Amino acid sequence: MTTLKDNSQRARETVFMLTISLVLYCMGLLYEFYKYSVLNSFTEESDPDKLTLIESSDFLFYSTHLLVMVLSSVFFIRWFRRAYHNLHMNGRNRLSFTEGWAVGCWFMPFVNIIRPFQIMREIWDETQENIRGKTETKNSVMIGWWWTMWIVSLAGDRISFKLTRKAESLEQLADLAMVDVFVNALNIVALVMIIRIVKQTHSFEKLWADSIDDLATEIALSDKGDDAVLPENPGLAY
């Protein structure tokens, strides 16, 4: 009988870190609007301390955001890998990749453009396959939209970074602030989607574990009769 490794704690930690990242992106969106207004209206008579404040704020904000982004990625990949591990332990799911790809796919150039999406879609579809009939089947369209938003936002981040290094005037920096508004908006949408995906996928995992518990109970009762000693949470291994 399949024994699942509990993924509840990792799911909660992932949602928590992604939510923090979402809050930072929302703050970043407002900050870029503020930066645009300051840079766009700056004249020779304006207070130069405003530019100093923006420069300091840029460093503080983006350093904090980088730290949160790294931590969020670590927690997400831990959850992602265990979800795929459980499908491999089942032995009945049609999986296209080995378990190691759940981690490795994020770090290989070019492969990381498509394979994380493919594995996330398999986790979504195949986890539902294990609980078919117990809940309404949900298609993977949202996963496609999430990944599209994520890839476009990454491309936008790279373009913005390169243009920022080449910017020579306040007008150019103001225009780049509006580019960053657009990129932040894409990231916000992508984060809202992935938070929903993690939560929904984990609800599938819990239903799957419950179905394994029910099956183990039925087997124990049929084999032992009234003298059966029923296992506690046989579907989960901690």
N, C-alpha and C positions, 0 to 999 in steps of 0.2 A: 504494500500500500504506500502511496506517495506521502512523504513527510515534508512539509513546507517549513522553510526557515521564516520565522516571524519578521515581517517587514514594517510593522506598525510604527515602531520608534523612528526608523529611518524616514518613513513617510511624513511623520509629524515634524521632524527636524528639517526636512527638505522644504516643506510648506512654510515653516517659520522663516527660514533663511531667504526663500524666494519672496516672501511678503516684505521682509526688510528691504530687499533689493527693489521691489516695486515701489515702496515708499520713497526710497532715494531717487528713483527715476522721476517720480511725480514732483519731488522737490527740485530736481534738476531741470525739469520742464519749466517750472516757474522761474527758476534762477536764470535760465537762458533768455526768457522773455525780458527779465529785468536787465540783463547784460546788454541785450539788443537796444533797449530804450536808452540806456546810459551812453553806449558807444555811438548810437545813431544821432544823438542830440548833443554830443560833446563838441565844444568850441574852445577857442583860445581863452575865453573868459571863464570856462568851467573850472571847477575845483579839481586839481590833478590828483588829490587824495582818492577820488572816486576810482581812478584807474588803478591806483595802488591797491585799493580794497578789492577790486575785481581780480587782480593778479593773485593776491593772497587767497581769495575765496576759491579761485580755480584750483590752486594747488591742494588746498584742504579738502575740497569737495571731491575732486577726482581721485585723490589718494584714498579717501574713505570708501569711495565707490569701488575702486579696484580691489580693496581688501574684502569687501562684502561679496563682490562678484566671484572672487577666488573661492571663498568659503562656501558660497551657494553652489558653485560647480562641484566642489568636493562632496557635499552632502547629497546633491542630486545624483551624481554618478554612483555613490554608494547604494542609494535606493534603486536606481536603474539596474545596477549589476545584480542585486539580490532578486529583483523581480524576474530577470531573465534566468537566473540560476534556478529559481523554483520551477519555471517552465521546463528547463532541461531535466530536472529531477523527476518530473512527471513521466517522461518517456513516451507520451502519446501525442504530444503536440508537434506540429510540422514546423520546425525551426530551420532557418536558412543559414545560421551562423553558429559557431562554437561560442561557449559561454565567455571566453576571454575577450571576444570582440566587444562585449558590453562596456569594457573599459578602454581597450585599445583603439576602438573606432574614433574616439574623441581626439586622439593625439597624432594620427597619421594624416599628413597633408593629402588633400584631394579626397581621400576616403572619408574624412570627417565632414565632407559636404553632403553626403547622401546616406552613409551607413547608419549614423545615429537615428535618423528618421526611419529607416527601414526596421531597425530593431525596436524602436518605440512603437511602431505600428504593429509589429508582431506581438509585443507585450500586451498591447491593447486588445488585439483580435483574439489571440490564443488564450489569454486569461478568461475572456468572455466565453470562449469555446468550452472551457472546463465547467462553466455554470449555465450552459445552454438550458433554457426552460425555467430557470430560477429568477430571471430578471429580463427586462426588455433589452434586446441587443442594440448597441449603439455603434454607428459607423465611425470610421476613422477620419472623416473630413476635417474635424477640428485639428487633428495632428498635422495634416498637410498645411493648413493655414498657419499653425504655430511655427512650423519649421520654415515656411516661406518668410514670415515676418522676421524670424530670427536671423536667417541668412541675409536678408536685405538690410537689416539693422547693423549687422557686422560689416557689411560692405560700406554702409554709410559712415560707420565709425572710422574705418580706415581712410576713406576719402576726406573726412573732416580733419583727421589728424595730419594728413599730408598737406592739405590746404592751409591749415593753421601755421605750419612751419614756414610756409612760403608767403604768408600774409605780411604786407608791408604798410598797411594803412588802417586806421580805425574803421573806415567804411568797409573794408574787406573783413575785418574781424566781426563787425556787426552782421554782415551777410552770413558769416559762418555760424553765428549764434542762432540764426534762423534755421540753418541746416541742422544744427544740434537739436533744435526744438522738434524737427521732423523725426530725427533718429530716436530721440527720447520717446516720442509718441509711439513709434513702432515697437520699441522695447517694452513699453507699458502694456500694449496689446498682447505681445508675445508672452509676457510674464503672467498676465491674467489668464491666458489660455493654458499655460503649462501648469499653473497652480490648480486649475480645474481638472486637467488631465491626471495629475498625480493623485488628487483626491478621489476622482472617479475610478482610476485604476486600482487604488487601494481598496475601495469598496468592493470591487470585483474579487480582489485577493481574499478579503474577509469572507465573502460568500463562498468562495472556493474552499477555504479552510473549514468553514461550517459544514459544507457538504461532505467533506472527508470525515469529520467528526460523526455526522449522522450515519454514514456508511459503516464506520468502525463499530458504532453502537449496534446497528442491525446485525452485523457479522457476529459480534460477541454474543448477542442474545440468541441468535440461531444456533451457534456452536455450543454454548454453555447452558442455555436455558435460563432458569431463574437463578442459578448459582453463579452466573457470570460476574466477573470483576471487570467493570468497564474502565477503559483507559481515560485519563483526564487529558482533554485536548489532544487527541492522537494526530490531528492534522498539522500541528505546529511543533517545531523543534526550536528551542531557545539557546 
